[in-house]
Amino acid sequence: MSSTEDRVKTLINENLKVDGQSLNMPEDLNTPLADLGVSSLDIVAFGKVVAREFNVTITPEDCANISSVRQLIEFIDTRTG
């Protein structure tokens, strides 16, 4: 089974686009998605995709407070233990 990090990266590659192009995932997972050009609406929509994939609840408020991929991974790991 893949690690949370690998699964999240796959979901990003499959679901997030900026200006019609696939998101270039940076090596630094602490980079905020907004800094990569992902809109707040896309981040909330992506939160729904992640919630389904990992069977966790992610509210729009959670999406606003989770700025980086690293924070998202930690958020998931604390809820799926």
Rosetta constraint file for C-alpha pairs under 8 A:
AtomPair CA 2 CA 6 HARMONIC 6.00 0.50
AtomPair CA 2 CA 7 HARMONIC 6.23 0.50
AtomPair CA 3 CA 7 HARMONIC 6.28 0.50
AtomPair CA 4 CA 8 HARMONIC 6.04 0.50
AtomPair CA 4 CA 73 HARMONIC 6.33 0.50
AtomPair CA 4 CA 76 HARMONIC 7.69 0.50
AtomPair CA 4 CA 77 HARMONIC 7.28 0.50
AtomPair CA 5 CA 9 HARMONIC 6.14 0.50
AtomPair CA 5 CA 73 HARMONIC 6.17 0.50
AtomPair CA 6 CA 10 HARMONIC 6.21 0.50
AtomPair CA 7 CA 11 HARMONIC 6.25 0.50
AtomPair CA 8 CA 12 HARMONIC 6.15 0.50
AtomPair CA 8 CA 50 HARMONIC 7.53 0.50
AtomPair CA 8 CA 69 HARMONIC 7.94 0.50
AtomPair CA 8 CA 73 HARMONIC 7.28 0.50
AtomPair CA 9 CA 13 HARMONIC 6.22 0.50
AtomPair CA 9 CA 25 HARMONIC 7.67 0.50
AtomPair CA 10 CA 14 HARMONIC 6.14 0.50
AtomPair CA 11 CA 15 HARMONIC 5.80 0.50
AtomPair CA 11 CA 16 HARMONIC 7.83 0.50
AtomPair CA 11 CA 49 HARMONIC 7.91 0.50
AtomPair CA 11 CA 50 HARMONIC 7.51 0.50
AtomPair CA 12 CA 16 HARMONIC 5.23 0.50
AtomPair CA 12 CA 23 HARMONIC 7.30 0.50
AtomPair CA 12 CA 25 HARMONIC 7.91 0.50
AtomPair CA 13 CA 22 HARMONIC 6.39 0.50
AtomPair CA 13 CA 23 HARMONIC 6.48 0.50
AtomPair CA 13 CA 25 HARMONIC 7.78 0.50
AtomPair CA 14 CA 22 HARMONIC 7.88 0.50
AtomPair CA 15 CA 46 HARMONIC 7.11 0.50
AtomPair CA 16 CA 22 HARMONIC 6.34 0.50
AtomPair CA 16 CA 23 HARMONIC 5.95 0.50
AtomPair CA 16 CA 38 HARMONIC 7.53 0.50
AtomPair CA 16 CA 42 HARMONIC 7.38 0.50
AtomPair CA 16 CA 46 HARMONIC 7.30 0.50
AtomPair CA 17 CA 21 HARMONIC 5.12 0.50
AtomPair CA 17 CA 22 HARMONIC 4.50 0.50
AtomPair CA 17 CA 23 HARMONIC 5.16 0.50
AtomPair CA 17 CA 38 HARMONIC 7.37 0.50
AtomPair CA 18 CA 22 HARMONIC 6.38 0.50
AtomPair CA 18 CA 23 HARMONIC 5.98 0.50
AtomPair CA 18 CA 37 HARMONIC 6.05 0.50
AtomPair CA 18 CA 38 HARMONIC 6.08 0.50
AtomPair CA 23 CA 36 HARMONIC 7.63 0.50
AtomPair CA 24 CA 36 HARMONIC 7.97 0.50
AtomPair CA 26 CA 31 HARMONIC 7.32 0.50
AtomPair CA 29 CA 68 HARMONIC 6.49 0.50
AtomPair CA 29 CA 69 HARMONIC 5.26 0.50
AtomPair CA 29 CA 70 HARMONIC 5.10 0.50
AtomPair CA 30 CA 68 HARMONIC 5.12 0.50
AtomPair CA 30 CA 69 HARMONIC 6.25 0.50
AtomPair CA 30 CA 70 HARMONIC 5.46 0.50
AtomPair CA 30 CA 71 HARMONIC 7.46 0.50
AtomPair CA 31 CA 35 HARMONIC 6.94 0.50
AtomPair CA 31 CA 36 HARMONIC 7.78 0.50
AtomPair CA 31 CA 67 HARMONIC 7.89 0.50
AtomPair CA 31 CA 68 HARMONIC 5.48 0.50
AtomPair CA 31 CA 69 HARMONIC 7.18 0.50
AtomPair CA 32 CA 36 HARMONIC 6.91 0.50
AtomPair CA 32 CA 67 HARMONIC 4.89 0.50
AtomPair CA 32 CA 68 HARMONIC 4.21 0.50
AtomPair CA 32 CA 69 HARMONIC 7.10 0.50
AtomPair CA 33 CA 37 HARMONIC 6.75 0.50
AtomPair CA 33 CA 38 HARMONIC 5.63 0.50
AtomPair CA 33 CA 43 HARMONIC 7.76 0.50
AtomPair CA 33 CA 67 HARMONIC 6.30 0.50
AtomPair CA 33 CA 68 HARMONIC 5.81 0.50
AtomPair CA 33 CA 69 HARMONIC 7.20 0.50
AtomPair CA 34 CA 38 HARMONIC 4.86 0.50
AtomPair CA 34 CA 39 HARMONIC 6.23 0.50
AtomPair CA 34 CA 40 HARMONIC 7.23 0.50
AtomPair CA 34 CA 67 HARMONIC 7.43 0.50
AtomPair CA 38 CA 42 HARMONIC 6.29 0.50
AtomPair CA 38 CA 43 HARMONIC 6.67 0.50
AtomPair CA 39 CA 43 HARMONIC 6.26 0.50
AtomPair CA 40 CA 44 HARMONIC 6.31 0.50
AtomPair CA 40 CA 64 HARMONIC 7.72 0.50
AtomPair CA 41 CA 45 HARMONIC 6.23 0.50
AtomPair CA 42 CA 46 HARMONIC 5.93 0.50
AtomPair CA 43 CA 47 HARMONIC 6.11 0.50
AtomPair CA 43 CA 63 HARMONIC 6.64 0.50
AtomPair CA 44 CA 48 HARMONIC 6.64 0.50
AtomPair CA 44 CA 60 HARMONIC 5.82 0.50
AtomPair CA 44 CA 63 HARMONIC 5.77 0.50
AtomPair CA 44 CA 64 HARMONIC 7.91 0.50
AtomPair CA 45 CA 49 HARMONIC 6.70 0.50
AtomPair CA 46 CA 50 HARMONIC 6.24 0.50
AtomPair CA 47 CA 51 HARMONIC 6.02 0.50
AtomPair CA 47 CA 58 HARMONIC 6.20 0.50
AtomPair CA 47 CA 59 HARMONIC 7.80 0.50
AtomPair CA 47 CA 60 HARMONIC 7.80 0.50
AtomPair CA 47 CA 63 HARMONIC 6.41 0.50
AtomPair CA 48 CA 52 HARMONIC 6.30 0.50
AtomPair CA 48 CA 58 HARMONIC 6.95 0.50
AtomPair CA 49 CA 53 HARMONIC 6.25 0.50
AtomPair CA 50 CA 54 HARMONIC 6.06 0.50
AtomPair CA 50 CA 55 HARMONIC 7.96 0.50
AtomPair CA 50 CA 56 HARMONIC 7.91 0.50
AtomPair CA 51 CA 55 HARMONIC 5.34 0.50
AtomPair CA 51 CA 56 HARMONIC 4.82 0.50
AtomPair CA 51 CA 57 HARMONIC 5.65 0.50
AtomPair CA 51 CA 58 HARMONIC 5.94 0.50
AtomPair CA 52 CA 56 HARMONIC 6.96 0.50
AtomPair CA 54 CA 76 HARMONIC 7.36 0.50
AtomPair CA 54 CA 80 HARMONIC 7.56 0.50
AtomPair CA 56 CA 76 HARMONIC 7.26 0.50
AtomPair CA 56 CA 79 HARMONIC 6.79 0.50
AtomPair CA 56 CA 80 HARMONIC 7.36 0.50
AtomPair CA 58 CA 62 HARMONIC 5.83 0.50
AtomPair CA 58 CA 63 HARMONIC 6.92 0.50
AtomPair CA 59 CA 63 HARMONIC 6.40 0.50
AtomPair CA 60 CA 64 HARMONIC 6.33 0.50
AtomPair CA 61 CA 65 HARMONIC 6.35 0.50
AtomPair CA 62 CA 66 HARMONIC 6.06 0.50
AtomPair CA 63 CA 67 HARMONIC 7.46 0.50
AtomPair CA 66 CA 71 HARMONIC 5.76 0.50
AtomPair CA 66 CA 72 HARMONIC 6.00 0.50
AtomPair CA 67 CA 71 HARMONIC 6.71 0.50
AtomPair CA 67 CA 72 HARMONIC 7.66 0.50
AtomPair CA 68 CA 72 HARMONIC 6.35 0.50
AtomPair CA 69 CA 73 HARMONIC 6.20 0.50
AtomPair CA 70 CA 74 HARMONIC 6.26 0.50
AtomPair CA 71 CA 75 HARMONIC 6.01 0.50
AtomPair CA 72 CA 76 HARMONIC 6.22 0.50
AtomPair CA 73 CA 77 HARMONIC 6.11 0.50
AtomPair CA 74 CA 78 HARMONIC 6.14 0.50
AtomPair CA 75 CA 79 HARMONIC 6.61 0.50
AtomPair CA 76 CA 80 HARMONIC 6.10 0.50
AtomPair CA 77 CA 81 HARMONIC 5.62 0.50
